[in-house]
């Protein structure tokens, strides 16, 4: 899952609760560190408890990965090609 905001984090946590393995990726290392230490960055009822459950079970992990940068560059490059 790319992103750890309202859509990415909530989706990753909820889908992990079904037993799927998810990696939530964010290019900001400080956000990843906070999430790995159990700090939820958004206000959503019971998300912190559910995130702790799936993280402890090993179904959810967090990563800073250059794939985000690669995806952003690809989108930007394709947008320039489409405009020309």
Secondary structure, 3 states (H helix, E strand, C coil): CECCCHHHHHHHHHHHCCCCCEEEECCCHHHHHHHHCCCCCCCCCCHHHHHHHHHHHCCEEEECCCHHHHHHHHHHHHHHHHHC
